[in-house]
Amino acid sequence: MPAPQHFITGAELDADRLAALLRRAVALKQAPLSSRALEGRTMALVFNKPSTRTRTSFESGVFELGGHPMVLRPDEMQLTRGESIRDTAYILSRHSSVIGLRTGDEDEINGFAEHATVPVVNMLSPLHHPCQALADLQTMQEALGSLDGRVVTYVGDGNNVARSLAVVGALAGVEVRVAAPSGYQLPVGETPAILFEDPYEAVAGADAVYTDVWVSMSDSEDSAATRRVALAPYVIDDALLDAAGGDVFALHCLPAHPGEEITESVLYGSRQRIWDQAENRRHAQKALLELLVSADGQDG
């Protein structure tokens, strides 16, 4: 049996397959029930971290593709009682056609990919969030008409969202800039991103300006306070958007904390595509699942 096609970092795609996936995502948005790619099949959705957008977009998307979303939480699985990742991957592969994993452990997603005999989708890991990047690109394409030569500037914490945006964006011909303070930036040379410290310099000429939360659930109170001080100059407000010029719009992968990384006026105003971006998670992920099932020889 050939090795299954996984989607762990986003680098598994090439430019042509990404372009086709985004075109398909647009078609599926226009006709949500037009595909039965998962008819009679189950997708195991393993959530080892809380979720709103990932849970709702994957669960509804699998249903729209004709499949059954089997949601699994930590307290419902033997993983929390010492069963190995390998054994769990073997079992889930026997009962599902695709496995999705949202985890705080990079070794866990890599272990699933190593041992599963069906496609594994990274629904979020500490280093990567490639499904989010697909939705980001779909949103930019809808707003701008094309992606090649476009510029998106990510400001704030150089995290998994920034990393995946840089990796997948490069495949689409998008210039990804990341503006972050020292200690919060992506490692030099790790991705195709162009790195900045000054957010105003980084947004000049950008088509979109993107941010994420500054403080995550895993951060302690002490580290949260430190992070807020360091990242305070990186808020998306009207002044930063004005510095970009043109018809720039704001993006945010959510959840948002108005008054920290983004102002309330931008989050809920007319200079953003954030809610389209959140909806596009479902459509882009459906196109991805179609591709993975087809590549794995499960398309009938």
Residue pairs with C-beta under 8 A, 6 or more apart in sequence:
1 117
2 297
4 116
4 117
4 118
4 119
4 120
4 292
4 296
5 12
5 119
5 291
5 292
5 295
5 296
6 12
6 113
6 116
6 119
6 120
6 121
6 292
7 13
7 119
7 120
7 121
7 122
7 130
7 131
7 288
7 292
8 109
8 110
8 113
8 120
8 122
8 125
8 128
8 130
9 122
9 127
9 128
9 130
9 164
9 167
10 128
10 130
10 133
10 134
10 164
10 167
10 168
10 171
11 167
13 21
13 168
13 171
14 171
15 171
15 172
15 173
17 291
18 137
18 168
18 171
18 172
19 172
20 291
21 134
21 284
21 287
21 288
21 291
22 134
22 137
22 138
22 141
22 147
22 172
22 284
22 287
24 287
24 290
24 291
25 134
25 138
25 280
25 283
25 284
25 286
25 287
26 138
26 141
26 142
26 283
27 34
28 34
28 35
28 283
28 286
28 287
29 279
29 280
29 283
32 64
32 283
33 64
35 64
35 65
35 66
35 286
35 290
36 65
36 66
37 65
37 66
37 67
37 286
37 289
37 290
37 293
37 294
37 299
38 62
38 65
38 66
38 67
38 68
38 97
38 98
38 289
38 293
39 65
39 66
39 67
40 66
40 67
41 66
41 67
41 68
41 96
41 97
41 98
41 293
41 298
42 67
42 68
42 69
42 70
42 95
42 96
42 97
43 58
43 62
43 67
43 68
43 69
43 70
43 96
43 97
43 98
43 99
43 100
43 289
44 70
44 72
44 92
44 95
44 96
44 98
44 99
44 100
45 55
45 58
45 59
45 62
45 69
45 70
45 71
45 72
45 100
45 123
46 72
46 77
46 92
46 99
46 100
46 101
46 102
46 103
47 54
47 55
47 71
47 72
47 73
47 74
47 102
47 123
48 73
48 74
48 79
48 101
48 102
48 103
48 104
48 105
48 108
49 102
49 103
49 104
49 124
49 217
50 217
51 102
51 123
51 124
52 254
52 255
53 253
53 254
53 278
53 281
54 102
54 123
54 124
54 131
54 281
55 71
56 282
57 278
57 281
57 282
57 285
58 69
58 100
58 123
58 282
58 285
59 69
59 71
60 282
61 282
61 283
61 285
61 286
61 289
62 68
62 69
62 289
63 69
64 282
64 286
65 286
65 289
65 290
67 97
70 95
70 96
74 80
77 83
77 88
78 88
79 85
79 88
85 107
85 108
85 111
85 112
85 115
86 111
86 114
86 115
88 112
89 99
89 111
89 112
89 114
89 115
89 116
89 120
90 115
90 116
90 117
92 99
92 116
92 118
93 99
93 116
93 117
93 118
96 118
97 118
97 119
97 293
97 296
97 298
98 118
98 119
98 120
98 121
98 289
98 292
98 293
99 112
99 116
99 118
99 119
99 120
99 121
100 120
100 121
100 123
101 108
101 109
101 112
101 120
101 121
101 122
101 123
101 125
102 123
102 124
102 125
103 109
103 124
103 125
104 125
104 126
104 218
105 125
105 126
106 125
106 126
106 127
108 125
109 120
109 122
109 125
109 128
112 120
113 120
118 296
119 292
119 293
119 295
119 296
121 131
121 285
121 288
121 289
121 292
122 128
122 129
122 130
122 131
123 131
124 131
124 132
124 160
125 160
126 160
127 160
127 163
128 160
128 163
128 164
128 167
129 160
129 161
129 163
129 164
129 253
130 164
130 167
130 168
131 281
131 284
131 285
131 288
132 161
132 164
132 165
132 253
132 281
133 161
133 164
133 165
133 167
133 168
133 169
134 168
134 284
134 285
134 287
134 288
135 277
135 278
135 280
135 281
135 283
135 284
135 285
136 152
136 165
136 168
136 169
136 210
136 251
136 253
136 277
137 147
137 168
137 169
137 172
137 174
137 284
138 280
138 283
138 284
139 251
139 273
139 276
139 277
139 280
140 147
140 150
140 152
140 174
140 207
140 208
140 251
140 273
141 147
142 273
142 276
142 280
143 208
143 249
143 273
143 276
144 150
144 207
147 172
147 173
147 174
148 172
148 173
148 174
149 173
149 174
149 175
150 173
150 174
150 175
150 207
150 208
151 174
151 175
151 177
151 205
151 206
151 207
151 208
152 165
152 169
152 174
152 175
152 176
152 177
152 206
152 207
152 208
152 209
152 210
152 251
153 176
153 177
153 178
153 179
153 196
153 199
153 202
153 203
153 206
153 208
153 209
153 210
153 244
154 161
154 162
154 165
154 176
154 177
154 178
154 179
154 193
154 209
154 210
154 211
154 212
155 178
155 179
155 180
155 199
155 202
155 203
155 209
155 210
155 211
155 234
155 236
155 240
156 179
156 180
156 184
156 211
156 212
156 214
156 231
156 234
156 261
157 180
157 184
157 212
157 213
157 214
157 227
157 231
158 178
158 180
158 184
158 185
158 186
159 212
161 212
161 253
162 178
162 180
162 186
162 193
162 212
163 186
163 190
163 191
163 193
165 176
165 193
165 210
166 176
166 178
166 186
166 191
166 192
166 193
167 191
167 192
169 175
169 176
169 192
170 176
170 191
170 192
175 194
176 191
176 192
176 193
176 194
177 193
177 194
177 195
177 196
177 202
177 203
177 206
178 185
178 186
178 193
178 194
178 195
178 196
178 202
179 195
179 196
179 197
179 198
179 199
179 201
179 202
179 203
179 234
180 186
180 195
180 196
180 197
180 231
180 234
181 197
181 230
181 231
181 233
181 234
182 197
183 230
184 227
184 230
184 231
185 195
185 197
186 193
186 195
188 195
196 202
199 233
199 234
199 240
200 240
200 243
203 209
203 240
203 241
203 243
203 244
203 248
204 243
204 244
204 245
205 244
205 245
205 246
206 244
206 248
207 246
207 247
207 248
207 249
208 248
208 249
208 250
208 251
208 273
209 236
209 240
209 241
209 244
209 248
209 249
209 250
209 251
210 250
210 251
210 252
210 253
211 234
211 235
211 236
211 250
211 251
211 252
211 261
211 262
212 252
212 253
212 261
213 255
213 256
213 257
213 260
213 261
214 227
214 228
214 231
214 257
214 260
214 261
215 224
215 227
215 228
215 257
215 260
219 227
228 260
231 261
234 261
235 260
235 261
235 262
235 263
236 250
236 252
236 261
236 262
236 263
236 266
237 262
237 263
237 265
237 266
238 263
238 265
238 266
238 271
241 248
241 249
241 250
241 266
241 271
248 271
249 271
249 272
249 273
250 262
250 266
250 267
250 271
250 272
250 273
250 274
251 272
251 273
251 274
251 277
252 261
252 262
252 267
252 272
252 274
252 277
253 277
254 274
254 278
256 262
256 267
256 274
258 264
258 267
266 272
267 274
293 299
